[in-house]
Each structure stands twice: as structure tokens, then as C-alpha cells.
């Protein structure tokens, strides 16, 4: 990992590199058993039906072994929110991670302008992530990330489009390892899908998720 040292403390800023390589290029029969077990748990996890999840090319430069998924919260033929989740594994560990695994995510959704202007929105959005993890009783450490609000205004030939506001959450955290050095990646994926659903404005999946605050307002569904 010497070549990537100093770029791994967060990793969320490197999410756009995920299209550089094939999905399974870092998931082969030569990968360590803990990584293979963690990936298999991601592939077989049972998730809420409103969230469509599929493998996507993973960035290569963040860790020796990587695996990525992308997801969208779907209502008919419309996307309410979307995101990407990347699993990183360095068998030698990393000082910034305080572990051998790291999860990195990017989540996006459209908002009403009034909601986007709320000064407490960044703190609330961060609480959606930590609340989703805590609601499922998942052990994790070293969380870091950013919450970004952006507004788009259209002019000229695009002037008929209404102004749009978007929230973007970039984050990473270390899932604590369990038996055999394997973290509960299925649980973390389910928690991440809970976050996506909350950002999209869907109600909690069950009583255990009630502590996660839902999005009060969001822009109407976006065409896929």
C-alpha cells in the first residue's frame, strides 16, 4: 500500500475513479479469505425492495482489494436517490482506518430549495448515516466525511427548468471485524440502504429504524 499511503484516510474523494476497472478485477480466487467472505455477504444480503443494488466497477488505487456496489431508490421508473458503496481491504491494515477493512460511500438526492437552505441540514444528514448504523447495532470506528449542498439555476435555452438543489454525502468508516476477521458487511450494506431510503424520503423499514430522522422535504422524483 505504499503507493497509496496518505490517500486512504477517507477515500470518499476518490469515488469518481470507480469506473476505471472491471467489477471483479480486485475480487479473484487469490484474494484473502476474509475479503472473499465479506464480498459474498454483500452479494447475498437481503435488502428492502425499494432499493435496487448491483455491482459496479471498483477503484483500484484505494486498497489492494476492492469491491463496489451502486444503488438507487426507485419508485416506478423514477429514481429518488442514488449512491455507491465501496469495500476496501488491506490485509496489512492502515493507521488511518484502525483496521483492515474500510467502507466508502457517496449518496445523492434532490431537495426542495427551502430544505437545502436549512442551516442544520449538514448535521442532520450526518446523523442519518450514524443513526442508520447504530439502529442496526453495528460496530464501527474512525468515521469521516462531508455533507455538501449544491444549487443549480438554469439560463438561456434551459431557462424553463426550475432551480434544483442537491444534497451529497461522502463518507467512510471502519467496520469492526468479527469471527475470522470478517466484518458484518451485509449489516453495513442494509444500514447504507436505510440511509439511501431516508435521504429519498421513504419511511423507516421497521421499528428498529425509528431513531433515524426522515427527510422532511425532497424534490419530486427524477426521471431515470
C-alpha positions, -999 to 999 in steps of 0.1 A, spaced: 0 0 0 30 23 -1 19 39 -34 -15 49 -19 -3 58 16 -18 92 26 -48 89 3 -66 63 23 -77 82 54 -110 90 38 -113 76 3 -146 92 -4 -129 118 -26 -117 90 -49 -152 76 -56 -152 90 -91 -124 66 -101 -147 37 -97 -153 34 -134 -117 28 -142 -117 -10 -139 -139 -41 -141 -160 -52 -112 -141 -84 -104 -106 -73 -111 -99 -70 -74 -120 -99 -64 -103 -131 -75 -96 -166 -62 -63 -152 -49 -80 -127 -26 -77 -133 12 -105 -154 27 -118 -126 49 -122 -103 18 -139 -131 -2 -163 -138 27 -171 -101 31 -178 -97 -6 -200 -129 -6 -220 -114 22 -226 -82 2 -237 -103 -28 -262 -123 -9 -276 -97 15 -314 -93 17 -324 -57 13 -356 -36 12 -373 -39 -22 -373 -1 -29 -336 -1 -32 -321 -16 -64 -285 -27 -59 -260 -40 -84 -222 -44 -87 -202 -17 -104 -165 -12 -113 -144 -5 -82 -115 19 -79 -81 2 -78 -58 27 -62 -75 29 -27 -65 -6 -14 -51 -39 -25 -86 -54 -27 -118 -35 -36 -154 -43 -44 -181 -18 -52 -219 -16 -55 -242 11 -67 -278 16 -58 -309 37 -65 -341 42 -45 -367 35 -72 -404 45 -74 -418 31 -106 -394 43 -134 -381 72 -113 -350 75 -90 -355 93 -57 -318 89 -46 -287 71 -57 -253 62 -43 -222 40 -44 -207 19 -17 -171 6 -19 -155 -20 3 -117 -17 7 -94 -43 22 -57 -41 31 -46 -73 49 -17 -53 64 -41 -28 80 -38 10 78 -32 36 105 -60 59 94 -85 30 93 -76 13 126 -85 -19 109 -81 -39 77 -114 -30 61 -129 3 52 -163 13 37 -165 44 15 -198 59 2 -213 86 -19 -251 93 -16 -270 119 -35 -306 132 -36 -326 162 -48 -341 186 -22 -366 213 -21 -348 247 -20 -363 255 14 -349 223 29 -315 229 13 -313 263 29 -317 249 64 -285 257 83 -288 225 103 -291 203 73 -254 191 72 -256 180 109 -289 162 103 -276 144 72 -245 132 91 -269 119 118 -288 99 92 -256 79 85 -245 73 121 -281 67 131 -286 41 104 -255 22 117 -265 25 153 -301 14 146 -288 -20 135 -263 -23 163 -233 -23 141 -198 -17 155 -177 8 136 -150 33 141 -130 62 126 -159 78 107 -152 108 85 -169 126 56 -185 157 42 -221 168 35 -224 192 5 -253 213 -6 -255 225 -42 -279 246 -61 -284 248 -99 -300 277 -118 -307 274 -155 -304 301 -181 -309 306 -219 -321 275 -236 -325 258 -202 -343 287 -185 -376 268 -184 -361 243 -159 -368 250 -123 -339 256 -99 -327 224 -84 -309 217 -50 -290 186 -42 -275 170 -11 -244 149 -13 -230 128 15 -194 114 11 -183 93 40 -161 65 51 -159 43 82 -142 12 95 -165 -18 101 -153 -37 131 -141 -72 123 -159 -103 137 -152 -140 136 -123 -149 113 -115 -112 108 -147 -106 87 -169 -76 93 -207 -78 91 -207 -63 56 -243 -75 50 -254 -55 80 -235 -24 69 -250 -27 34 -285 -29 49 -277 1 70 -265 20 40 -297 12 21 -316 25 51 -296 58 47 -305 59 10 -341 54 18 -341 81 45 -325 106 21 -351 97 -5 -379 104 19 -391 69 25 -404 58 59 -383 36 81 -382 -1 72 -392 -12 107 -394 -3 144 -356 -6 148 -351 22 123 -373 47 141 -344 66 156 -332 77 121 -347 111 112 -365 111 78 -361 138 52 -389 164 58 -390 176 22 -375 165 -11 -379 175 -47 -402 153 -68 -389 121 -84 -363 124 -111 -368 105 -144 -343 77 -149 
